[in-house]
Amino acid sequence: MTGTDATPPETGEPASTTALGMEWYVLRVASNKEEQVRDALQRKVAIEGLEARVGRVLVPTLKEKRMRAGVLRVVERKLYPGYVFVEMACEEDGSVAEGVWFLVKETSGVGDFIGSDGKPTSMPEPDVAVMLAASEKAEEDPGLSGLDIHKGDQVKITDGAFESYEGEVESVDERRGMVSVIVSIFGRMTPVEVGYWQLEKVE
């Protein structure tokens, strides 16, 4: 994306590099207001025609599979609660252009940019790479939340048709949230597939 491109849709995949002439800055916002701030800023930038000054506005999240009330659900977890990442071009002295400053500061839920002496501090390139990678990964299928089960682990099945059976993990399918476990059924070693939430490790 270049500085003159239209503001991207909030669900679009972020590019893996920073737009020419811009850098990334961190904006403090009120807790649980991250998406509202992002959406408001994107609308204001488009209305005011400031795309040459402000590029992407991101709230990196991670999709996870979690069990709630016995049902497997996909939830989104914010990777950086209380912060919004803004790609923008500053003045030569490092200050924010007046139009952009008022646009940001007048947005409900916004605190201030991370920086000093009234000037935002741009993010180091390694931190930008990590943040953008996390934003792109959010578009992928969710993995498993808190899963610490690996091939070769001894586990006990705690729910379902094979409850109380113990066996060894043969394979883990993180995308589907399923684990293949080798258990003894009628004296024969048999692989069964169960959800990761139906397992506990046996020490």
Secondary structure, DSSP 8 states (H G I E B T S, - for coil): --TTS----TTS---SS--TT-EEEEEEE-TT-HHHHHHHHHHHHHHHT-TTTEEEEE--EEEEEEEETTEEEEEEEESSTTEEEEEE---TTS---HHHHHHHHTSTTEEEESEETTEE----HHHHHHHHHHHHHTTS--EETT----TT-EEEE-SSTTTT-EEEEEEEETTTTEEEEEEEETTEEEEEEEEGGGEEE--
